[in-house]
Amino acid sequence: MDQREKALRRDEWKCQKCGADLGLENAEVHHLRPVRDTSSSEELNRLENLTSLCSSCHEEQTEHNEWQRQEP
């Protein structure tokens, strides 16, 4: 079982932001600590750094992270 599947199982296939039920078509796993801030793939993919989101919430979170990155 890979880290993605472990995160989805740990989170009981529920979006951790909106609570929506997740399925194969909308389940995404988000890195809490941004990829750009992590040099090690091992650290990046630790289960504690992953959270399950639906595709809509993941898109919102990614846009939010990009907006924060652009601020001076």
N, C-alpha and C positions, 0 to 999 in steps of 0.2 A: 504494500500500500504506500503510495507516495504522499508527500506532505500536503498536497492539495486535498486529497481524499481524507486524510486525517483531520484537517481543519474543518471540512464540511461535516464529517461525522461528529466531531467534538461539538460543533455548533448546531447539531441536530438538523442539518439541512434547512436552516432558517437564516434569513438576512439579519445581521446583527444591528442594522440601522433601523429598518422599517418593520421587521418581523415577518416579512413575506416568506411563504414556503418556497424553497428552492428546488429546482429540478435540473436535469442535465442541460436544458435549453437556456436557463437564466442564472445558473450558479457561477459565481466568480469568487476568486480568493484575492484579497487585497493585502499588500504589504503595509503594515502600520508605520514602520520606519521606511521612508522613501528609498527607492532603489539607488538614487543618486547619492544618498548619504551613507551607503554601505559598500565597503570594498570587498567583503567576503560573501560568496554565494551561500556558504554554510550559515553564516549569521543572518543573512537576508531571509533564508527559508526555514528558520527555526519556527516551530509551531506557535511560540509566543508572539511572533511577529506577523502572524497571518490571521485574517478574520474573513468570515464568509459574508458576502454581499450579493444582492441581486444585481443584475446588469445596470438597472437604472441608478441605484445608489452608488455603484462603483463608478459610473460615469460622473455623477455629481461630485464624488470624493476626489476623483482624478482632476476634474476641472478646478476644484477648490485648491488642491495642492499646487497646480500650475499657477493659479492666481497668486498664492502666497509666495511662490518662488520668484515672481516678477516684481514683488514689492521691494523697494530699496532697503 
